[in-house]
Amino acid sequence: MTEAQIEKTQVTEVYRKIAPIYDGWAWLTETRARERCLELAAIRDGERILEVAVGTGLAFEKILRSNPSGHNEGIDLTEAMLMRAQRKAARTGLHNYRLCVGDACALEFPDLCFDVVINNYMFDLLPEKDFATVLEEFKRVLRPGGRLVLVNMAIGTKWYHGLWDLIYRISPALLGGCRSVSLSPHLEHCGYRQIRREFVSQMTFPSEIITALSPAPSR
């Protein structure tokens, strides 16, 4: 796995710059994976949902429409992305949500408070040493048996998938700092159950969708 080349302190500035064009990029390369993510999340109205790294709100708007009677939280590091997410959320006419700046490494939520945690295209930004920290935080805020759904840029299976890694090596910022990762082994190490992985390629861009269940808390 290629090591992350963009420091955490740089992420906000990178995404502030690409926020105005992000939806176009996502439409071309990420739509199928995001839609499959929401299918696998199987949100039931009335649940407590957390989306980490909401970006411009492409998934969060659909989460709200699927959960009009529940409670929905969304966080992101970048205010410029959250402003766009807020506009999308407002279009739903719903008020059962909160969007705010937050850090996946230190979630400001109580233990065992969410039924579902959703996260799209964030681990592929993080240094591998932070994977366990974030996955433990997700596990902490999920109730036992709670559902985790993750989408990341994946290690591809075809030669042309490698072109994206080449672009990353030339200029990480061109891909928003994202590079190919393999996350399933890290979930296994953190004790998640029923881990499932699917692979999606859109416009040759490789993505993985991973689902898992949170274990019971340690005694």
C-alpha positions in Angstrom: 0.0 0.0 0.0 1.3 3.4 -1.0 1.9 5.7 2.0 -0.2 8.8 2.4 1.5 11.9 0.9 -0.7 14.6 2.2 -0.5 15.6 5.8 -3.6 16.0 7.9 -2.8 19.7 8.3 -3.0 20.0 4.5 -6.3 18.2 4.0 -8.5 21.2 4.8 -6.7 23.5 2.3 -6.7 20.8 -0.4 -10.5 20.3 -0.1 -11.2 24.0 0.2 -9.7 24.3 -3.2 -11.5 21.4 -4.8 -14.9 21.9 -3.1 -16.4 23.8 -6.1 -15.6 21.0 -8.5 -15.9 18.0 -6.3 -19.5 17.0 -7.3 -18.4 16.8 -10.9 -15.5 14.5 -10.1 -17.7 12.3 -7.8 -20.4 12.0 -10.5 -17.8 10.7 -13.0 -16.0 8.3 -10.7 -17.8 7.6 -7.4 -21.6 7.5 -8.0 -22.0 3.8 -8.3 -20.0 3.1 -5.2 -21.9 5.7 -3.1 -25.2 4.3 -4.2 -24.2 0.8 -3.4 -22.9 2.1 0.0 -26.4 3.3 0.8 -28.1 0.2 -0.4 -25.9 -1.9 1.9 -26.4 0.4 4.8 -30.1 -0.5 4.6 -31.2 2.5 6.7 -34.5 2.0 8.5 -36.4 5.1 9.3 -36.0 6.1 13.0 -32.4 5.0 13.3 -29.5 7.1 14.6 -27.0 7.6 11.7 -23.5 9.1 11.6 -21.7 10.0 8.4 -18.1 10.8 8.9 -16.4 12.9 6.1 -19.7 14.0 4.6 -17.9 16.1 1.9 -20.4 18.1 -0.1 -23.3 16.0 1.2 -23.8 13.7 -1.8 -24.7 10.8 0.5 -25.9 12.8 3.5 -28.9 14.2 1.5 -30.0 10.7 0.6 -29.5 9.6 4.2 -31.9 12.3 5.4 -34.5 11.3 2.9 -34.2 7.6 4.0 -34.4 8.6 7.7 -36.9 11.4 8.1 -37.9 10.3 11.6 -34.5 9.4 12.9 -31.5 11.3 14.0 -28.7 12.2 11.6 -25.2 13.5 12.3 -22.5 14.5 9.8 -19.0 15.7 10.3 -16.1 16.8 8.0 -12.8 18.5 8.5 -13.4 21.1 5.9 -15.9 24.0 6.3 -16.0 24.7 2.5 -17.3 21.1 2.0 -19.8 21.4 4.9 -21.3 24.5 3.4 -22.3 22.6 0.3 -23.5 19.7 2.4 -25.7 22.1 4.4 -27.3 23.5 1.2 -28.2 20.0 0.0 -29.6 19.0 3.4 -31.7 22.1 3.5 -33.3 21.1 0.2 -34.9 18.1 1.9 -37.0 20.4 4.2 -36.0 18.2 7.1 -34.6 19.4 10.4 -33.5 16.2 12.1 -29.8 16.5 11.5 -26.7 18.3 12.5 -23.6 19.1 10.4 -20.4 20.3 12.0 -16.6 20.2 11.8 -15.2 17.1 13.3 -12.3 14.8 13.4 -12.7 11.0 12.8 -9.7 10.3 15.1 -11.6 11.8 18.1 -15.4 11.7 17.6 -17.3 14.0 20.0 -20.1 11.5 20.6 -21.0 9.2 23.5 -20.3 5.5 23.4 -22.8 3.1 21.8 -25.0 5.8 20.4 -25.4 5.1 16.6 -27.1 2.3 14.7 -25.1 3.0 11.5 -21.8 4.7 10.7 -21.1 5.6 7.1 -17.8 6.8 5.7 -17.0 7.5 2.0 -13.5 8.1 0.6 -11.6 9.1 3.8 -9.3 6.1 4.7 -7.6 6.5 1.4 -6.4 9.9 2.6 -5.2 8.8 6.0 -1.8 7.4 6.9 -2.1 3.6 7.6 -1.0 4.2 11.2 -4.2 6.0 11.8 -6.5 3.3 10.5 -6.9 1.5 13.8 -7.5 4.7 15.7 -10.4 5.6 13.5 -11.9 2.1 13.3 -11.8 2.0 17.1 -13.6 5.3 17.3 -16.3 4.0 14.9 -16.6 0.9 17.1 -16.9 3.0 20.2 -19.8 5.0 19.0 -21.7 2.1 17.3 -24.1 0.1 19.4 -23.4 -3.7 19.5 -24.4 -5.1 16.2 -24.4 -1.7 14.6 -23.6 -1.4 10.9 -20.5 0.1 9.5 -20.3 0.9 5.7 -17.0 2.2 4.2 -16.1 3.2 0.7 -12.5 3.8 -0.4 -10.3 4.0 -3.4 -9.3 0.4 -3.9 -6.3 -1.6 -5.1 -7.5 -2.5 -8.6 -7.5 -5.8 -10.5 -6.8 -4.5 -14.0 -3.8 -2.8 -15.4 -5.7 0.4 -16.1 -6.6 0.8 -12.4 -2.9 1.3 -11.8 -3.1 4.6 -13.8 -4.7 6.2 -10.8 -1.8 5.2 -8.5 0.6 6.7 -11.1 -1.3 10.0 -11.0 -1.1 9.9 -7.2 2.6 9.4 -7.3 3.0 12.3 -9.7 0.8 14.7 -7.8 -1.3 13.5 -4.8 -3.4 16.7 -4.8 -4.8 15.8 -8.3 -6.7 13.0 -6.6 -7.5 15.0 -3.5 -4.8 13.0 -1.7 -6.6 9.7 -2.2 -4.6 6.5 -3.0 -5.5 2.8 -3.2 -6.0 1.1 0.2 -7.0 -2.4 1.4 -9.0 -2.0 4.6 -10.6 -5.4 5.3 -7.6 -6.7 7.3 -7.7 -3.7 9.6 -11.3 -4.3 10.4 -10.6 -7.9 11.2 -7.8 -6.8 13.6 -10.2 -4.4 15.3 -12.7 -7.2 16.0 -15.5 -6.3 13.6 -17.8 -9.1 12.5 -19.3 -10.3 9.2 -16.9 -8.3 7.1 -17.9 -8.2 3.4 -16.2 -6.5 0.5 -17.4 -5.5 -2.9 -15.4 -4.0 -5.8 -16.7 -1.3 -8.1 -15.0 0.3 -11.1 -16.4 3.5 -12.6 -14.6 5.3 -15.4 -11.7 2.9 -14.5 -11.6 4.4 -11.0 -11.5 1.5 -8.5 -13.5 1.6 -5.3 -14.2 -0.9 -2.5 -17.4 -1.0 -0.4 -16.9 -2.8 2.9 -19.7 -3.7 5.4 -19.2 -5.0 8.9 -21.0 -5.3 12.2 -19.7 -3.8 15.5 -18.9 -6.4 18.2 -20.2 -6.3 21.7 -18.1 -3.9 23.9 -15.2 -5.4 25.9 -16.0 -6.2 29.5 
